[in-house]
Amino acid sequence: MMALFIRWVHRRGSLPIGVRWLHRTLMLMLVAPLFACGLPHVRDSDKPSSAAFPIDEVAETKLGQTMQPLKAAHPGESGIMPLLDAYSAFAARMLLTHSAEKSLDVQYYIWRNDNTGILFLEALRKAAERGVRVRLLLDDNGIRGREMDARLAALNKHPNIEIRLFNPFPLRTFKSLGFLTDFSRLNRRMHNKSFTADNMVTIIGGRNVGDEYFGAADGVLFADLDVMAIGTVVDDTSRDFDRYWASPAAYPLRLLIPDPSDRELQALSMAAEKAEKTVTGQGYLKALKESQFIHDFIKGLRAFDWAKVELISDSPGKITGHAEKDELMVFSLAKILRNPRESVDLVSPYFVPTQTGVDGFSALARRGIHIRILTNALESTDVAAVHAGYAKWRKPLLQAGIQLYEMRRQVAENGMAKYLGPLGSSGSSLHAKTFTIDRSRVFIGSFNFDPRSAQLNTELGFIIESQKLAQQVEEAFKADVPQSAYEVRLDEHDRLYWLFYQDGVEQRFDVDPGTNMLQRFFVKILSVLPIDWLL
């Protein structure tokens, strides 16, 4: 109905004068309440300042006593531990939540109101009960529904928990209507993801919080990659969290959502108990309990790879369009990608290179740089419009000598997801965001290689000088990609085709595999529209 109304608005010039007057009146009646529901004024007293605890205040915690000697033995470096599967990623976060004694600083784009999302919220509540200060910063576009609002508001009443919503919508019900009155602001989102305990250990990467990101969903799973870090880069991550926490775009939740009843906090605990008792919850917690990662970490058998690590992130001012060029993450990435000597391996679920990107990658290829790119196939992507923004650049990339791979959507066995590696899982969409340079430098973070990440959303990631980690990504390309992805090629007439090897037998497709004519037609139409700036 709204779409029809907007279409009618665009045709108003052809309407009779009387009808146009009636139309303007109806439009004003519809939109005026949205303008009336603006964001509340934030006073200094509404946002008490806070910062990460200094090292001397967290050094005596259990995490501090374990990590400080390691940090002291590697001055100027950071210890990195990749979290290569969904269970380890969930286990690491839960372990840090249970181990924290002073603080938990948590920043995410999406937080689902599902089993893993509820279990995490309950774990944060229990940490607060132990006296841990919890700061939770969530992008408001990534939380949905009144029930989730109520649960967050209930948590926010705890004296040791403070929740802020980044770049919030003025309306809590029918939030998307806010785009009608403030599209330029609300179209910019905080895509950063970090999880820091006692200012001693942090986790960053591409995962949001939700069942599909931790392998606990019945539907689409998102193959992903995180790293857990200790050492120097943790201080940098905490400072970055602090500047987002203090940003004018971070609104205290209590100014946006009414105080809940006392029953809501009890309802959260009951929901967590229910989540544990569900079929998915029981199987997941069993796997979590038996996780080799947990046992190895507790016993100190998990060794960190020590390396130089640089945190790069956007200024929170990017949300208002006021960040300087050198405050943008893409500026740092462009410098890093400009000077490879041998190779670039890039993994991005949403890859929209635009003409500028194609020219840049083509220039590298002409210099003899070996470039491989892995993104989602049309059959596996969760955003067809983004695939349209990528599809039109496949041919010029291949003509330049760049290798393209597209992750398949694979059929899960017996309805269960079978993990295949950090770059792919059965029944999954690709969600990892990483690239390696010269098999020695690795980027892991939240940045997609598309105009949205470059120009609109804020992002965060690590540049890691580690041959060991780079080799793991290299091995994933060798081991996972051939069994999980199509290779896209050009025939002698410059027409696209896709190759896949099933049990050693070559299979060829002359159209996007696993799709129908209507899907391909839809993508074709989208690819000619000037929508790259929205993707």
Secondary structure, DSSP 8 states (H G I E B T S, - for coil): -HHHHHHHHHTGGGS-HHHHHHHHHHHHHHHHHHHHS------GGGS-------HHHHTTSHHHHHHHHHHHHSTT-EEEEEE-SHHHHHHHHHHHHHH-SSEEEEEES-B-SSHHHHHHHHHHHHHHHTT-EEEEEEEGGG--SHHHHHHHHHHHTSTTEEEEEES--S-SSSGGGHHHHHHHHHT--B---EEEETTTEEEEES--BSGGGTT--SS-EEE--EEEEEEHHHHHHHHHHHHHHTSTTEEEGGGTS----THHHHHHHHHHHHHHHSHHHHHHHHHHHT-HHHHHHHTT----EEEEEEEEE--GGGGGT---GGGSHHHHHHHHHH--SSEEEEE-SS---HHHHHHHHHHHHHTT-EEEEEEE-TTT-S-HHHHHHHHTTHHHHHHTT-EEEEE-----BTTB--EEETTEETTEEE---EEEETTTEEEEES--SSHIIIIISB-EEEEEE-HHHHHHHHHHHHHTHHHHEEEEEE-TTS-EEEEEEETTEEEEESS-TT--HHHHHHHHHHHTSS-GGG-
